[in-house]
Amino acid sequence: MKYKAKILLITLSVFLVSFAVFGYNRFIDKLHLLHIADGRVEAELQRRYIVNSRSRAAAEQYLETEGKIQERLIELNRIIRSGRQAGRQAETEKELVGLVERLDVLKEEYPGLRTKGPYLFLMETIQDSGWRVTMEKFRYNETVYDYNLMRHIFPFKPVAFLFGFHEESFMRAEKGAERVPGVGRS
């Protein structure tokens, strides 16, 4: 009988150690997924900054170029109506061609400018980049929920306590996110 008790004790010890190692590895995997989710949120925040600033600059350049084209067309009309200054007319036409080419290059780089115009293009870019950040924050919170839930479920709760795995906090909305931003001209 004593021999069977020792075998049972050794088997139970091996099982507990194996489960502790298994649980520890599961927690490490969950923490790794949590760090990946956090990195994805950071990457989307950086991407949002870059995309929005580039799109804003492209929209501003588009509007500026469009305004210059309008000015050159008015000037060209005035020159043609006056009937003189043939040299000035050729120079203005050359400037006009250069501006149109610049506008075409912008439209090639940002196809949304061609189809939607600068204002709608910029609004959709801001909305899309904000949505991508929101989705990554949601995925991060899902990962935190899975990790925290695992910490509280029975077979893993002692392992979490034993190895010091602490509860992770959810990503919250930024301060002031509940207020609608004012729209002003800059």
N, C-alpha and C positions, 0 to 999 in steps of 0.2 A: 504494500500500500504506500509506503514511504517513497518508493521508487516512482510510482505513478504520480504522486503529488509533485515530486521534483520535475518530472517530465511536463506535467501540466503547467507548473510555474515557469519553466523555461519557455514553453510554447507561448504562454500568455505574455511573457516579457518580450519575446521576439515579435509577437504580433503588435504589442503596444509600441515598441521602438519602430517597427516598420510603419505603423500608422502615423506615428509622430513625424517620421521622415517624409512620408507621403503628404501629410497635412502641411508640413513646412514648405515642401516644394510647391504645393498648390497655392499657398499664400504668396510665395515668391513670384509665381507665374501671374497671379492677380495683380500684385504690385507692379510687375513689369508692364502689364497691359494698362495699368493706371498711368504709368509714366509715359507710355506711348500716346495715350489719349490726351494727356496734358501737352505733350509736344505737338500733337496735331492741332490743338487749340492755338498754341503759340504760332505755329506756322500759318494758320488761317488769319490770325490777327495781323501778322506781318504782310501776308499776301493782300489782305484788305487795304492796308495802308498804301502799299505799292500800287496796286491796281487803281484805287480811287485817286491817288495823286496823279498818276499818269493819265487816267481818263479825264480828269479835270483839266490838266494841262493841254490835252488834245482838244477838248471842247473849247477851251479859251483860245487856242491857236486857230481853230476852225472859225470861230466867230470873228476873231481879229482879221483873218484872211478874207472872210466873206465881206467884212466892212471895207477893207482896202479895195477889193474887187468892185464894190459898189461905188466907191469914191473915184476909182480910175474910169469906170464906165461913164460916170457923170462928167468927168473931165474930158474924156474922149468925145463925148457928145457935144460938149461946148466947143472943142477944137474943130470938130467937123462942121459944125454950124457956122463958125466964124470964117471958114474957108481958107485960112492961112495957117502958118506954123506947121508945115508938112513934116519937118524934122521932129517937132514936139509930138506930133501924132504918131509917128513910127516908134518913138521912145515910149510913149504911153501904151501903145499896143504891145510892145515887147514886155513891159512891166506887167501888163494884164495877162499875157500868156504865162509868165513866170508864176504869177499868183494862182492861176488856175491849175498849173502843174503842181504847185505846193498843196493845193486843196485836194487834188487827185491822190497825191502821196499819202496824205492824212486819211483819206477814205480807204486806201488800200491797207494801211496799218490798222485802222479801226473800222471794220465794215459796218458796225452799228451806226456810225456817223452818217453813212450813205443812206441807210434805210430808215433811220428814225430821226435824224437831226441831232444836234448837240445836246439839247435839253433832255429829251426822252432817253437818249443814249446814256447820259450821265446819271439820270434817276435810276435807270435799270441796272447800271453797273453798281451803284451804291446799294441798291436793294439786293442784288444777287450776292455781293460780297458779304453783306450783313447776314443774309440767310445762311451762307456757308459757315460763318462763325457760329451762328446760333445752333446749327446742326452738330458741329463739333463739340460745343459746350454740352449739348444734350447727350451725345455719345459719352462724353467724359462723366457726366452725372450717372448715366446708366452703369458705367464701369465701377464708379464709386459705390453705387447701390449694390451691385453684385458682390463686391469685396466686403462691404459692411454686413451684408446679409450672411455671407459665409462666416464671418466672425461670430455671429450670434446663433448659428445652428449648432446643435449639440455635438456631433462628432468633432467639429473643428473648433469649438469654443475653448476647450482645454488646451489645444495646441496653440491657439492664438494667445491665450494667457501665458502659457509656458514660454513661448518665444518672444513675447512682447509686441505682437502686432496690434497697433492702435487703430482706432476708428479714423477714417479719412473724412474730410469735410467736402460738401458739395460745392460746386461753383455757383456763385450767386450772381444776380444781375448787378451791373455797375450802379453806383449811386447816381440818382437823377434819371435813371432809365424810365421811370414811370411818367416823367414829364415829357410832353411833346416839345421838341426844340423849336425855337423861334427862327423864322426865315428872314434874314436881313441881307442887304446888299453889301458887298465888300469892295 
